[in-house]
Amino acid sequence: MRESPASGKFHLKSVTSHHLLDSREMLRSLALGGAWLLLWRLAVLMEYAPHASIWFPPAGLSFAAFLILGLRALPVVMLCSLIATFWVDDLYQMQQSWVQLAYTGVLFGAAHSFSYYCGAALLKQLIRRSFSDALPKIILSFLILGTLSSLLAALTGTQVLAGSGLIEPQDAGAIWLPWWIGDMAGTIVLTPLFIGLLSWRYPLIESWLGGLDFQRSGEGMYGFLSKLLISTSLLTLTMLLAAKFRYSEVSFAVFFLIIPQMWIVYTESAFRAALSLAVFSILMAIWVAALSLMDFALVYQFAICVISASAYFGLAVPVLTAHNKQLRELALNDSLTKVASRLYFFEQAKQELARAKRYGHPISLLVFDIDHFKQINDEFGHTAGDKALIAVADTISKGLRQSDILGRFGGDEFLLLLPGTALDKATETAERLRQALQAVKVDGTRHFLSGSFGIVQIEPNEDCQEAFERADECLLKAKKAGRNQIFSDQR
């Protein structure tokens, strides 16, 4: 059976697309591996104790890689751990055999990968089970799991090195704490930035993180760079003062630099905030090494972690504000017609009624609905019915004063409050609106609308519910009388 030209082209296109995806995956793996080793070498340059750096960026990269790529990141992280082990032997001239180094590298890679994969997998599960308004919970989960993952990596890593002979067994108890703090600083500070970099243009990345977007933004770069320059300048000044006046109290001044970082967090995108924290932490580590501030290394490590954790909770504020605004709009406005919701209408009516009683002003209530609305749904479908409701709300709104309040009670029934309006004027308004409705045609049909109205002037001794019940009775009379009519009632 011969293959048709069309199917041949499809097959060729499919094969080409598959090879293209494989090539991209290979490039990503190479980039991930190269970045991991580069960051590892940078961390080694800033060691203040054997196998313990000021901060350890590969920890954050591993956590982010397992979070985004899952187990696909495992071969790369394992290979990098193996290469790093041989590199350590060369740097410290330990003269271990290649078999021993390979054994140590595999164990170290397994301990490192297991620790950060478990943390990333648990975090992903928590994120998937959370709603978008659970962002503070997601951030707290990240901080806890990042801290525990780095602790597990430090404990297992020191035991691997001690068991393989790269360090003395008694040294394992001395270096696990600085190892942990360095890994924790790298994880907490840099994971969000690496999430943004790894997920950029990645075809399989999911939309999650509770509303946070770590995708890059190209808007307003000058302003961001200016803020970053101010932040790094203040950091440089603080570190220079700590080098000149070598007191622990001076070193604690770095915690005040949370203020410019929070400024960036509240005014820039999540990616830029993460980038700012990364630059801030890198510069701090560089100054600690360059100014010989290793005696205060733990202070600066904790400062990095505290400032970053505070910044991440700061990132949640704009997202939560947007969510609260959306929820408020849903509570105040009817989702379909955009007029006042039933609850909000009665809240506003209660306030207007109290004001009318206080100043002795008249106030009237209209209740109206669309005639034969069920027939519209049955003949033309619910989409046509929704369009009819929207058209009614738009038409009525155009004929109202700014002080009038239009709301939707439910279904096709609407409420209209007319402050400062007596019954006779309210009846004139209802007649004008009734005529306006007759000119409204259901979109996509030849069917024109009409409405029935019930009107009451609210008495001083009435509340909103009593007035509504009277107006609703008038509406029923209008419908029984043949619809497209107005009935009013005044006690």
Disulfide bonds with the S-S distance in Angstrom:
none
